[in-house]
Amino acid sequence: MSSPLLPPAPPPGWYPADEQGDTLRWWDGAGWTGHTAGRPPPPEPFPTLPWQVAAGAVVALAAPLVASKWILRSTLSWRLPIAAYIVLLAVVAYGPSLAWWRAASRRYGSGNARADVGFTFVKADLGWGPLTWLACFGAQIVVAVIVVALHLPTTGNTESIRENRTLAAFVVPMVVLTVVVAPLVEEIVFRGLILRGLASRLGTAATIIGQAVLFGAAHFDPERGAGNIGLVLVLSAVGGMLGGAAVLKRRLGPGIIAHAIINSIAMAVALSGWNPSQ
């Protein structure tokens, strides 16, 4: 074996022991020791899915969101309980996305739908989740300051919750939908299907930005028009942080927890009757 390449100057640590750099040797701060080790293997590339998975996920989410308003107007004459309407809208809005998740896994993935999108939790996510939320909160503050400074129109998306906060039949299913169902489904769609689908064609930064923009756009309400611009920008920033967490940890657990915290806070504010925009 040839002598180590580095002069006896570096701090303690592992350094290349040959010209190829395949073997590492330990420098104890005073001299080279007899301890050697192989160079650790490079990290595995981020798991991806074919681009068709992302395209299908966008269609499966966008079409029902547009159709849900028409379906709601068409069924108002049925005079169903409020909870039934909420469940109906949830099924219409999220059902196709979940169906596409399963179908895409069988056709384009491994057949293991959970593994294909990184839908896993570990104990460490109880810490990573709140940290991801803090990153999201910081991004919200920065973008909100920019939105206010530029005098961009901004309206919230919790007015109906605030107006009906005294109706238990409305509040209970909305809490379940907003705090439990939405974080699960939206993380599967945006940080699972869309992010991994985009990653097969784009670089890491472009992938994170792309899914973040789509996440913000998904919260655009045509009836509010330009008044939604501020909200879309803020939620795009949140989507960027959630996407970064999904890439960093290679699973959805931290993002789902962070998303649930975000929605829980928004729900608590709405139920309190406080309107931050006023």
N, C-alpha and C positions, 0 to 999 in steps of 0.2 A: 504494500500500500504506500502511495506517495505521501510525503509530509503534508500537513495541513496548509491550506493556501493563505490563511490570514496570519499576520505577524502577531506576536504575543502582546496585543494591546487591547483587544475588545473586552467588555465586561463578561461575567460568567454567562454561559449559555451554550447552545448547540450551534456549531458552525460546520460548513462543508469540509470534509476531510480529504477530498480528492478533486481532480479537475472536473469530473463529471457532475459532482454535487449529489450523487446518489447516496453517499454515506455521510452521516453527521458525526462529529466528535465533540466531546464535552471539554470546554475550557473553563477551569475552576477559578479564574481570575489571576492565577499565578503561573499556571503552566497547563499543557495539554495532558489529559488523563487517558487512561486506557478504555474509557467508556465510549462505545460507538453505537449508533442506531441507524436504521434505514430512514430515509426521508418519508414522512407521512404521505399517503396518497392524496391527490388533489380532491377537493370537495366535488360531490356529484353535481351535475348541472341541474338547474331548477326544472322540476317536472312540468312538461307542457302537454297540451292537447292540440289536435288539428284545428286550424282556423275556422273550419266549418262549425265547430262546437260553439265558438264565440258568436258567430253570425246567427246561428240558430237560437242561442240564448237571448240575443237582442230582440229577435222577432217574437219569440215566445213570451217575452215580457212586455214589449211595446204594444202589440196588438190587443191583448186583454186590457191593458190600462186605458186604451182608447175606447174599447168596447164596453168597459165597466160602467161608464157614465150613461151610455145608451141603455144598457140593461137595467140600471137603477131606475131611470125614468119610465121604462116599459113595465116595470113590476110594481110601481108605486100603487097602482090601482088594486093590487092584491091585498093591500093592508096587512102585511105580515108584521109580526113583532119586530121591534128595532133590532134585537139580537140576530134575528134570522136574516135581515138585510146585510148586517155586517159580515156574517158567515158567508152569505152568498157572494158578496163582493170580494172577500178574501179568497174564496175558491176560484172565482173568475180571474182574479188578478194573479194569483200565485200557482194555481193548479197547472196551467200549461208549462210553466217554468220547471216545476218538479217533474212533470212527465218527460220533458225534454232532457232533464238531467239523467233520468234512468235510461232513456232511449239512446242518448249520446254516449253514455258509458258502455252500453252493449255494442254499439256500432263503431265508435271511434276510440274507446278506451279499453280498459282491462276487463270490464264487466263488473268490477267492484266499484260501485258508484261513490261510496264514501272515500275510498283511497284515491280515486281519480281526481277529486277536487281538494284533497287534504282535509276532509271533514273529520278531524280528530281533536281530542282534548287530552291534555296532560295536567298534572297537578301544578306545574309551573305557570300554566295559563292563568291561574288565580292571581298571580303577580303581573304577568305580561299583559293581561287584559286591562287592568287599571292604568298601567303605564302607556298602553296604546291609546286609551281614552285621554290621558293627559296630553299626548301628542296631538290628538284630534282637537282637543279643546284649545290648545295653543294655536293650531292652524285656523280654527274658527275665529279666534280673537284677531289674528293678523288680517285675515281676509275681510272680516267685518269692519275693521278700522279703515281699510282701503275702500270698501263699498260706501261707507259713510263719507269719507273724504272726497270721493268722486260724485257724491250725491246720486248714487244709483238707486232706483226704486226697489224697495224690499217689502215683501209681505210674508207672513208666516204661513204655515200649513196646519195650524192647530185650532183655527177659529171654531170649527164645529165642535171640537172637544170642549173648548171653553164655554160655548153657548149651552151645551147640554150636560154640563158637569154635575148637575143635580139629579140626573136620571140614571139610576143604578143599572137599568136594563141596557143602557147605552155605554156607560163607563166600564163595566166589568168586561164585556167582550172586546172593547177597544183597548183596554189595558193588556189583555192576553194577546191580541193581534199585534199591538205596537211593541210591546216589551219582549215577547217570546217568539211569535211567528215571524214577524218582519226581520229581525236580526238573523235568524236562522236561514230563511229563504234568500234574503238579499245578499248575504255573505256567500252562500253557495253559488248564486248566479254571478255576482260581480267579481268576487275575489276567488271563486272557484272556476266556473265555466268560462267566463269572459277573460279574466286575467290569464289563465293558463292557455286559452286559445290564442290570445294576442301574443303571448310569449313565444309561440312557435314561429312567428314571423317578424317580431319586433325586438328591439333591445329592451333591457330592463327598465330604463327610464321612460321610454316611449310606451311601454306596456302599462306601467303604473299610471302615467298621465292619461292614457287612452281610456282605461277602465274608470278612472276618476271622473273624467268628463262625462262619460256615459252615465255614471251614478248620479251626478248632479242633474243631468238632462232628464233622467227618469222621474225627478221630482218637479219638473216643470208642469204647471197647470195652464193649459191654453186659455181657460176662462179668465185667468188673472193677467194674461198678456205680459207686457214688459214689467209688471209689478213683481214677477217671479225672478228677475235677473239676479238680485242680491242673494236670494235663497239658493239659487242654482250654483252660484260661485262659491258660497260658503260650504255647501254640501260637496262640491267637487273637491275642495281642499280636504274635507273629512275623508272622502273616498281615496284621496292620495295617501293619507296616513294609514288607512286601513289596508290599502294595497301594499304599501311598504312593509307593514307588519306581516302580511301573508307571504311576501317574498322572503323576508328575513327569517321567519320561523318555519316556512313551508307547510303551514297548516292554518286552519281557519279558527281554531280555538280562541286565540287572543282577540281577533277581530270581532267574533261573535259576542264575546263578553263586553268589549268596548262599545260595540253597536248597541247592545242592550242597555248599557249605562247611559249613553247619549239619549236614547229614546225614553228611558225612565225619567231622566231629568226634564226633558221636553214635556212629557206627560204630567209630571208633578207641577210644573209651572202652569200648564194649561188648566189643570184641575184647581189650582189655587185661585184662578180668575185673573191673575196678573198678566198684563199685555206688555211685553218688553218693547214693542214698536211704538208705544204711546209715551 
